[in-house]
Amino acid sequence: MMCVPVVLFSCATIPRDFEGNFLEISINELQVAYTERIISATDVVRYYQRRIAEIDPQLNSVIEINPDALTIAAALDAERETGSVRSRMHGVPVLLKDNIDTADSHANHCWKFSPG
């Protein structure tokens, strides 16, 4: 069994013609869309939360979604509005495998399944 928590780092409605691109969008393309105000990090987090809700019941692979994801995305959007962009990953949602430790309050569960 693979354990996968979701940590989404990151406000309007995403344009319908843009939604189909999220499955294959690159980080560079996402940054351009943010810069050109086509979408926001909050939009992207909402999209992926909706997508996880749609397909994960069949997969049962996502064990945790950061409850602060939308708040974090909104804060990153606000930083971008002031001209502050931390890195190329600014506002990019991330899905982590459970055995990757994070600096927030999310538990790392897969250690329970490790031998020894």
Backbone torsions as a table, in degrees:
resi	resn	phi	psi	omega
1	MET	NA	128.6	179.3
2	MET	-93.6	130.5	178.7
3	CYS	-100.6	125.3	-177.9
4	VAL	-136.6	106.3	172.4
5	PRO	-85.0	161.4	177.4
6	VAL	-113.1	127.2	173.8
7	VAL	-123.8	107.2	-177.5
8	LEU	-105.5	111.3	-177.6
9	PHE	-94.0	100.6	167.8
10	SER	-144.2	NA	NA
11	CYS	NA	97.2	-170.5
12	ALA	-119.5	-165.3	178.0
13	THR	-85.5	138.1	178.7
14	ILE	-70.0	134.3	176.2
15	PRO	-58.3	132.6	-176.2
16	ARG	-56.2	-36.2	-179.0
17	ASP	-71.4	-15.6	-179.3
18	PHE	-92.1	-27.1	-175.2
19	GLU	-56.0	-40.8	-178.7
20	GLY	-61.7	-20.8	-178.5
21	ASN	-80.5	-13.9	-175.4
22	PHE	-66.7	-25.4	-178.6
23	LEU	-69.0	-25.9	-177.1
24	GLU	-127.6	15.2	-175.4
25	ILE	-72.5	140.1	177.3
26	SER	-88.0	165.4	177.0
27	ILE	-63.2	-40.3	178.5
28	ASN	-62.1	-44.2	178.7
29	GLU	-64.0	-39.3	178.2
30	LEU	-64.0	-42.3	178.7
31	GLN	-63.5	-38.4	176.6
32	VAL	-63.7	-43.6	179.1
33	ALA	-62.6	-37.8	175.7
34	TYR	-65.4	-48.3	-177.4
35	THR	-61.2	-40.3	-179.6
36	GLU	-84.0	4.0	177.8
37	ARG	58.0	33.9	173.9
38	ILE	-74.3	-38.2	178.5
39	ILE	-143.9	172.8	176.0
40	SER	-125.5	166.4	176.2
41	ALA	-61.0	-36.2	178.0
42	THR	-62.4	-41.9	176.7
43	ASP	-58.3	-45.2	-176.2
44	VAL	-66.9	-42.2	177.3
45	VAL	-60.9	-45.6	177.9
46	ARG	-59.4	-42.3	179.4
47	TYR	-59.7	-50.4	-177.3
48	TYR	-68.8	-33.9	174.9
49	GLN	-63.1	-41.4	177.6
50	ARG	-65.0	-42.2	-179.7
51	ARG	-64.2	-42.9	176.8
52	ILE	-61.0	-43.6	178.9
53	ALA	-62.1	-33.2	-179.7
54	GLU	-73.8	-44.5	-171.3
55	ILE	-106.4	-19.9	-175.4
56	ASP	-70.2	-27.3	177.4
57	PRO	-56.0	-30.8	177.6
58	GLN	-81.4	-31.0	-176.0
59	LEU	-91.5	-34.6	-177.4
60	ASN	52.1	47.6	-177.1
61	SER	-109.8	-18.2	-178.9
62	VAL	-99.8	117.5	-176.3
63	ILE	-99.1	-17.2	-177.6
64	GLU	-156.9	136.9	173.0
65	ILE	-118.4	132.7	179.9
66	ASN	-59.6	116.9	-179.4
67	PRO	-66.4	-15.5	179.4
68	ASP	-96.5	8.0	-174.2
69	ALA	-56.0	-45.6	-179.3
70	LEU	-67.7	-37.4	177.8
71	THR	-65.1	-43.2	178.4
72	ILE	-64.1	-44.2	179.7
73	ALA	-61.5	-42.4	179.2
74	ALA	-63.2	-39.6	178.0
75	ALA	-65.1	-39.7	177.8
76	LEU	-67.7	-36.6	175.1
77	ASP	-62.8	-42.0	179.3
78	ALA	-63.9	-40.6	176.3
79	GLU	-60.6	-44.4	-179.6
80	ARG	-61.2	-39.1	179.4
81	GLU	-59.9	-29.4	179.7
82	THR	-88.2	1.0	179.9
83	GLY	91.9	4.8	-179.2
84	SER	-97.5	115.2	176.0
85	VAL	-124.3	118.3	-173.4
86	ARG	-67.6	-42.9	-176.5
87	SER	-166.3	-177.6	176.3
88	ARG	-65.7	-17.5	179.5
89	MET	-90.8	0.7	-178.3
90	HIS	-56.6	115.0	177.3
91	GLY	82.2	7.0	-178.5
92	VAL	-89.9	120.2	177.3
93	PRO	-66.3	146.2	-178.2
94	VAL	-130.4	133.5	174.0
95	LEU	-107.4	119.9	-176.7
96	LEU	-109.5	142.1	170.9
97	LYS	-67.2	147.6	-171.6
98	ASP	-61.3	-24.6	-178.1
99	ASN	-86.0	10.9	174.4
100	ILE	-97.4	119.9	-178.1
101	ASP	-77.1	144.0	177.4
102	THR	-120.8	162.4	-177.3
103	ALA	-89.3	8.9	179.8
104	ASP	-105.3	-161.7	-172.9
105	SER	-86.2	6.5	-176.0
106	HIS	-80.2	136.7	-178.5
107	ALA	-75.4	151.0	173.4
108	ASN	-105.2	110.7	-169.4
109	HIS	-95.4	-24.6	-170.4
110	CYS	-69.3	-16.9	178.0
111	TRP	-56.8	-28.0	-179.8
112	LYS	-62.9	-26.1	-175.2
113	PHE	-97.1	-0.4	-178.1
114	SER	-78.6	140.2	175.6
115	PRO	-69.5	150.2	174.0
116	GLY	82.5	NA	NA
